[in-house]
Amino acid sequence: MLFLFSITWGTVSGWYTPLCLLLGVLYAWLLYRSPVTLDSKARWGLAALRAVAVTIIAFLLVSPLVKSVSYQPQKPLVLIAQDNSSSINSFKPRGFNLKDFNSRLAGLKRQLGTDYDVREFNFDSNLHQGLITNNKGKQTNIAAAMRQLNERFVNQNIGAIILATDGLYNQGTDPQYEARNLKTSIYTIALGDTIPRRDLLISNINYNKTAYLGNDFIMEVLAEAYQSQGETLRLTVAEDGRVVYTQNIPVNSPAFRKVIPVKLTADKKGVHQFAIKLAPVTNELSTDNNAETVYIEVLDARQKILLVYAAPHPDVSVIKQLVERNRNYELKAVQTDKLSSLSLADYGLIILYQITPSDHIALKSFTGDSKVPLWYICGAQSDMIDFNQAQNTIRIIAGRTDVQETFAQPAKDFSLFTLTDSTLSKLNRLPPLLSPFGNYGAASGSSVLLKQRIGNVNTDFPLMAFNESNGRRTATLAGEGLWRWNLAEFETFGNHSALEELLSQSIQYLTANANRQRFRAYAGKNVFDEGESVLLNAELYNDALQLVNTPDVNINIKNSNGKKFSFLFSRTAQSYQLNAGTLPVGNYSYAANTQWGKQPFTVKGQFTIKPLNLESRQSTANHRLLYGIAKQSGARMLQPSQLNQLTELIKKNDNIKTVVYDDQRYSDLIDSKWLFIFILVLLSTEWLLRKREGEV
């Protein structure tokens, strides 16, 4: 780092400098002009000391500034992103040595030398620090790796990105769109094999995660066969180890694809494992992708939900669409003028969209007599007076009928149920809802899930909250515009998982009040993916049916081999939560127990950890994608054998160079301590010389 400084001026002219010098000389002349006992040399020396000291003091009174400039060079960043997914190792070309390639990739840092700042990363579903020597990633998200690199090194001198991958991804959006946000050269290393080889695989299965007892349901199996013309695909489906379906399909082309509908019957309640397999053929590339396992929950009946609205709104269709993606729920949307034709007692939850029970006589009568859970959603069409009188969760003091944009800000102390970190992060990034303009407050006993962020200001105003009073659970969302969230989430993340989880978890909490047990313990979901943290919740009610969490809650989780895992639930504000971490693939049962007073409670349940076989569903590398990414960034796609050319390409790229940043700072010269020390030395030297000569 180079550091320079100079003296400059503020609001005072620099022409005062000669005047300061004249003042110093005049002061010294007046002091030493008369004949004294000192000889001529001593008198001139003392006069010079006094003149310099006075000149500096006068100069300081002019208030000059010291300009300091520091030059900080920043080497170009070269970011190496290595694909850690298992497809790299499973489907490598003949003669390709992955261990040797990884070693040569690690050697790039040494070859580029000290002129570049080389950072090394690997990625699967997320970005990780450093390079790896084995490929065990279960999922691949190239777009997420690029986005995280861009966010981590924003506003820094990114010279180049080296992306070593086979171009296959099974999570996230198209990497080419994310690559456009990286204003740098992206050199791609094309791994994997683009030549189709003899292989049978199950590339996709379309199915509903729930079915209903006694009903038929269909799974659609997409089977593929490469370089296997003349062979026969033998498909078998086994339910909980028992074969329930078989079919033989002749392969009549070198690149064969066929969607096979499999019709089954749900004849037993519970979570069932379905193993779908293709019998292997001779000289097949890999048999890992010949089998897939799915889990389907068979239910007795669906939870019925009623959505009542006064006028059509895009939010209504979004709520219906997303709620019914959870096969546990059946939602009926109806306008208030058609409400009389329904039997309200058939519904376990009523969602009131910008209305209150007082808007319809039958609705008011039913909600007054029953304890059915209610979910209020207010907006521009809401009557704030009726809204405040109807619910006791969020209070809004509105002086006028205007609306304002409010962003969702997840509350840190919410504990009624658990949303995943991914969902909380997404909610924080979604566009604003339209909320009634006014002052907000949470009613006594309310639990706030989302707070309002207005512009860039985080507030304590509640946006979504829950409450329980007199045996009824209620929720309130103080804003309309869920259709915006729906579109924005799909555009940004390629799915609706955050909004689905928010609606599903809210409905699950609200409807859990019906047929309430004193002690409940339940998993966040019945089927977890391999590598996903297992989340469990527990609730304990006292004799007055009030939530308590005084006693400990223990749980024993047991796998199919009889191995036990024991845990203690953590207390939240009102209930209990447990993050059991990641568990091996398999079926698990659990028993949670606690005691209130002298009364013991025990709850049993089960869940499943299913394997992730996403990496085995594609065996042919996508080098076209890698070529497109490299070309649009102005770089090149290289084969692994050309890795030694990469160092020279980077060094010859004129866009990859060191950037020098200068930092200019101004400070008053009078703040410099060394100057005061110098003045003190001058005056002290003069005084000592005069004392020695007997002049003091």
HUKABEL-V486481 format. One record per residue. N is the residue number from 1. SS is DSSP state (a for helix, b for strand, c for the rest). PSI is psi as a letter, one per 20 degrees, with the letter a starting at -180 (NA if undefined). D_FIRST is the distance of its C-alpha to the first C-alpha in whole Angstrom. Layout:
n = <N,N>
ss = <SS,SS>
psi = <PSI,PSI>
d_first = <D_FIRST,D_FIRST>
//
This chain:
n = <1,2,3,4,5,6,7,8,9,10,11,12,13,14,15,16,17,18,19,20,21,22,23,24,25,26,27,28,29,30,31,32,33,34,35,36,37,38,39,40,41,42,43,44,45,46,47,48,49,50,51,52,53,54,55,56,57,58,59,60,61,62,63,64,65,66,67,68,69,70,71,72,73,74,75,76,77,78,79,80,81,82,83,84,85,86,87,88,89,90,91,92,93,94,95,96,97,98,99,100,101,102,103,104,105,106,107,108,109,110,111,112,113,114,115,116,117,118,119,120,121,122,123,124,125,126,127,128,129,130,131,132,133,134,135,136,137,138,139,140,141,142,143,144,145,146,147,148,149,150,151,152,153,154,155,156,157,158,159,160,161,162,163,164,165,166,167,168,169,170,171,172,173,174,175,176,177,178,179,180,181,182,183,184,185,186,187,188,189,190,191,192,193,194,195,196,197,198,199,200,201,202,203,204,205,206,207,208,209,210,211,212,213,214,215,216,217,218,219,220,221,222,223,224,225,226,227,228,229,230,231,232,233,234,235,236,237,238,239,240,241,242,243,244,245,246,247,248,249,250,251,252,253,254,255,256,257,258,259,260,261,262,263,264,265,266,267,268,269,270,271,272,273,274,275,276,277,278,279,280,281,282,283,284,285,286,287,288,289,290,291,292,293,294,295,296,297,298,299,300,301,302,303,304,305,306,307,308,309,310,311,312,313,314,315,316,317,318,319,320,321,322,323,324,325,326,327,328,329,330,331,332,333,334,335,336,337,338,339,340,341,342,343,344,345,346,347,348,349,350,351,352,353,354,355,356,357,358,359,360,361,362,363,364,365,366,367,368,369,370,371,372,373,374,375,376,377,378,379,380,381,382,383,384,385,386,387,388,389,390,391,392,393,394,395,396,397,398,399,400,401,402,403,404,405,406,407,408,409,410,411,412,413,414,415,416,417,418,419,420,421,422,423,424,425,426,427,428,429,430,431,432,433,434,435,436,437,438,439,440,441,442,443,444,445,446,447,448,449,450,451,452,453,454,455,456,457,458,459,460,461,462,463,464,465,466,467,468,469,470,471,472,473,474,475,476,477,478,479,480,481,482,483,484,485,486,487,488,489,490,491,492,493,494,495,496,497,498,499,500,501,502,503,504,505,506,507,508,509,510,511,512,513,514,515,516,517,518,519,520,521,522,523,524,525,526,527,528,529,530,531,532,533,534,535,536,537,538,539,540,541,542,543,544,545,546,547,548,549,550,551,552,553,554,555,556,557,558,559,560,561,562,563,564,565,566,567,568,569,570,571,572,573,574,575,576,577,578,579,580,581,582,583,584,585,586,587,588,589,590,591,592,593,594,595,596,597,598,599,600,601,602,603,604,605,606,607,608,609,610,611,612,613,614,615,616,617,618,619,620,621,622,623,624,625,626,627,628,629,630,631,632,633,634,635,636,637,638,639,640,641,642,643,644,645,646,647,648,649,650,651,652,653,654,655,656,657,658,659,660,661,662,663,664,665,666,667,668,669,670,671,672,673,674,675,676,677,678,679,680,681,682,683,684,685,686,687,688,689,690,691,692,693,694,695,696>
ss = <c,b,b,b,b,b,b,b,c,c,c,c,c,c,c,a,a,a,a,a,a,a,a,a,a,a,a,a,a,a,a,a,c,c,c,c,c,c,c,a,a,a,a,a,a,a,a,a,a,a,a,a,a,a,a,a,a,a,a,a,a,c,c,c,b,b,b,b,b,b,b,b,b,b,c,b,b,b,b,b,b,b,b,c,b,c,a,a,a,a,c,c,c,c,c,c,c,a,a,a,a,a,a,a,a,a,c,a,a,a,a,a,a,a,a,b,b,b,b,b,b,b,b,c,c,c,b,b,b,c,c,c,c,c,c,c,b,c,c,c,c,a,a,a,a,a,a,a,a,a,a,a,c,c,c,c,c,b,b,b,b,b,b,b,b,c,c,c,c,c,c,c,c,c,a,a,a,a,a,c,c,c,c,c,b,b,b,b,b,b,c,c,c,c,c,c,c,c,b,b,b,b,b,b,b,b,c,c,c,b,b,b,c,c,c,b,b,b,b,b,b,b,b,b,b,b,c,c,c,c,c,b,b,b,b,b,b,b,b,c,c,b,b,b,b,b,b,b,b,b,c,c,c,c,b,b,b,b,b,b,b,b,b,b,b,c,c,c,c,b,b,b,b,b,b,b,b,b,c,c,c,c,c,c,c,c,c,a,a,a,b,b,b,b,b,b,b,b,b,c,c,c,b,b,b,b,b,b,b,c,c,c,c,a,a,a,a,a,a,a,a,a,a,c,c,c,c,c,b,b,b,b,b,b,b,a,a,a,a,a,a,c,c,a,a,a,c,c,b,b,b,b,b,c,c,c,a,a,a,c,a,a,a,a,a,a,a,a,a,c,c,c,b,b,b,b,b,c,c,c,c,c,c,a,a,a,a,a,a,a,c,c,c,b,b,b,b,c,c,c,c,c,b,b,b,b,b,b,b,b,c,c,c,c,c,c,c,c,c,c,a,a,a,a,a,a,a,a,a,c,c,c,b,b,b,b,c,c,b,b,b,b,c,c,c,c,b,b,b,b,b,b,b,b,c,c,b,b,b,b,b,b,b,b,b,b,b,b,b,c,c,b,b,b,b,b,b,c,c,b,c,a,a,a,a,a,a,a,a,a,a,a,a,c,c,c,a,a,a,a,a,a,a,a,a,a,a,a,a,a,a,c,c,c,c,c,c,c,b,b,b,b,b,c,c,c,b,b,b,c,c,c,c,c,b,b,b,b,b,b,b,c,c,c,c,c,b,b,c,c,c,c,c,b,b,b,b,b,b,c,c,c,c,b,b,b,b,b,c,b,b,c,c,c,c,b,b,b,b,c,c,c,c,c,c,b,b,b,b,b,b,b,b,b,b,b,c,c,b,b,b,b,b,b,b,b,b,b,b,b,c,c,c,a,a,a,c,c,c,c,c,c,a,a,a,a,a,a,a,a,a,a,c,c,c,c,b,b,b,a,a,a,a,a,a,a,a,a,a,a,a,a,c,c,c,c,c,c,b,b,b,b,b,b,b,b,b,b,a,a,a,c,a,a,a,a,a,a,a,a,a,a,a,a,a,a,a,a,a,a,a,a,c,c,c,c>
psi = <p,p,p,q,q,r,p,a,q,d,i,q,q,i,i,i,g,h,h,g,g,h,g,g,g,g,g,h,g,h,h,j,h,q,p,r,i,q,r,g,g,h,g,h,g,h,h,g,g,h,g,g,g,h,g,g,g,h,h,h,h,i,l,r,q,o,o,p,p,p,o,o,p,o,q,p,p,o,o,p,o,p,p,j,q,i,h,g,h,h,l,q,r,p,i,p,o,h,g,g,g,h,g,h,g,h,i,h,g,h,h,h,a,i,i,q,n,p,p,p,q,q,q,d,i,r,p,q,q,r,r,r,i,q,o,j,p,i,q,p,n,h,g,h,g,g,g,h,g,g,h,h,k,q,j,r,m,o,g,q,p,o,o,o,r,j,j,p,q,j,q,a,r,p,h,h,h,h,h,h,i,o,m,r,p,o,p,p,o,n,r,a,p,i,o,p,r,o,p,q,q,o,h,q,p,p,q,p,i,q,r,p,p,i,q,q,q,p,p,o,p,o,q,q,p,p,k,k,p,i,r,p,p,o,p,q,p,p,o,l,i,p,p,i,p,q,q,p,p,q,o,j,q,h,n,p,p,p,p,o,p,o,p,r,p,n,j,p,q,a,p,q,p,o,o,p,q,p,p,q,r,p,k,q,g,p,i,h,j,i,q,q,p,q,p,p,p,p,q,g,r,q,p,p,p,p,o,p,q,h,q,q,q,h,h,g,h,g,g,g,g,h,g,i,h,o,i,i,q,o,p,p,p,q,q,h,i,j,h,h,i,q,o,h,i,i,p,i,p,p,p,o,o,k,r,r,h,i,i,p,g,h,g,g,g,g,h,h,h,r,k,p,q,q,o,p,o,r,b,h,i,q,o,h,g,h,g,h,h,h,q,l,g,p,p,o,o,p,i,r,j,r,r,q,p,p,q,p,o,p,p,h,j,p,j,h,r,p,q,q,h,g,g,g,g,g,h,i,j,q,r,q,r,o,q,p,p,a,p,q,q,p,r,p,i,q,o,p,g,p,r,p,o,o,c,j,o,p,r,j,p,p,h,p,r,q,r,p,p,k,j,p,p,q,q,p,o,l,q,r,k,h,h,g,g,g,g,h,g,h,h,g,i,j,r,k,h,g,h,g,g,g,g,g,h,g,h,g,g,g,i,i,h,q,l,p,q,h,p,p,p,q,q,h,r,h,p,q,q,p,i,q,p,o,p,q,q,q,p,p,q,a,h,j,l,p,p,q,k,g,q,q,o,q,p,p,p,p,a,i,i,i,p,q,p,p,r,p,q,q,q,a,g,h,b,q,q,p,o,j,a,p,q,r,p,a,p,q,q,q,o,p,q,a,p,o,c,j,o,q,q,p,p,q,a,q,r,q,o,q,q,o,k,h,h,i,i,p,i,p,q,m,i,h,g,h,g,g,g,g,g,i,i,j,b,q,p,q,q,h,i,j,h,i,i,h,g,h,g,g,h,i,o,i,i,n,r,p,p,p,p,q,o,p,q,p,q,p,h,i,i,o,h,h,h,h,g,g,g,h,g,g,h,g,g,g,g,h,g,h,h,h,j,k,i,NA>
d_first = <0,4,7,10,13,17,21,22,26,27,31,32,32,30,34,34,32,35,37,35,36,39,40,38,40,44,43,43,46,48,47,48,50,54,55,54,54,51,51,49,46,45,46,44,41,42,42,38,37,39,38,34,34,36,34,31,33,34,31,30,33,32,29,26,22,19,17,13,10,7,6,5,7,10,12,16,18,21,24,27,30,33,36,38,41,44,45,43,45,48,48,46,48,50,48,45,43,41,40,39,37,35,34,33,31,29,28,26,23,24,25,22,19,16,15,16,16,20,22,25,28,32,34,38,39,35,32,31,28,28,31,34,37,40,41,43,42,45,43,41,39,37,36,35,32,31,31,29,27,26,26,24,21,22,20,17,17,20,20,24,26,28,32,34,38,41,41,44,43,45,43,42,42,41,38,38,38,35,33,33,31,28,27,25,27,29,31,34,35,39,41,44,47,49,52,55,56,59,59,60,58,59,56,57,59,60,62,62,61,64,68,71,74,77,75,74,70,69,65,64,63,61,62,60,61,60,62,65,67,71,70,71,68,70,68,69,68,69,69,68,69,72,72,73,73,73,73,73,71,72,69,69,66,63,61,63,62,65,65,67,69,70,72,72,74,73,75,74,71,68,65,66,64,65,64,64,64,65,66,64,66,66,62,60,56,56,58,56,56,60,60,58,59,60,61,63,65,68,69,73,72,69,68,69,67,68,66,68,67,68,67,65,61,59,58,61,61,57,58,61,60,57,59,62,59,60,63,64,65,67,66,69,68,70,71,73,76,76,76,79,80,78,78,76,77,75,72,69,67,67,64,65,63,63,66,68,71,73,73,75,78,78,75,75,78,77,73,75,77,75,72,70,66,65,62,61,59,59,58,59,62,63,65,63,66,67,64,63,67,67,64,63,59,57,58,57,58,58,59,59,60,56,54,50,47,46,44,44,42,43,45,43,46,49,51,54,53,50,48,45,41,41,44,42,39,41,43,40,39,42,43,45,49,51,52,55,53,54,53,53,54,55,58,59,59,57,54,51,49,47,46,45,42,43,40,37,39,40,43,46,49,50,50,52,54,57,60,63,66,70,69,67,64,62,59,58,55,54,53,54,53,52,53,49,48,50,49,45,45,47,44,41,42,45,48,49,49,47,50,53,51,51,55,56,55,56,60,60,59,62,64,64,66,69,71,69,69,68,66,64,61,60,57,54,56,58,56,53,51,49,46,47,47,50,51,54,56,58,61,63,66,68,72,71,69,65,62,61,59,60,61,59,59,59,59,60,59,61,60,63,63,64,60,60,56,57,55,55,54,52,53,52,53,56,56,55,52,51,49,50,47,48,51,52,54,58,60,60,62,62,64,62,64,64,67,68,70,73,72,70,69,68,66,66,64,62,59,58,55,55,53,50,51,49,48,51,52,50,51,50,46,45,43,44,42,39,39,39,36,34,36,35,32,32,31,34,36,36,39,38,39,37,34,32,32,29,27,27,28,25,23,25,25,23,22,20,17,13,12,10,10,10,11,13,15,18,20,23,23,26,24,22,24,23,25,28,28,28,31,33,32,34,37,37,37,40,42,42,43,46,47,48,50,52,51,50>
//
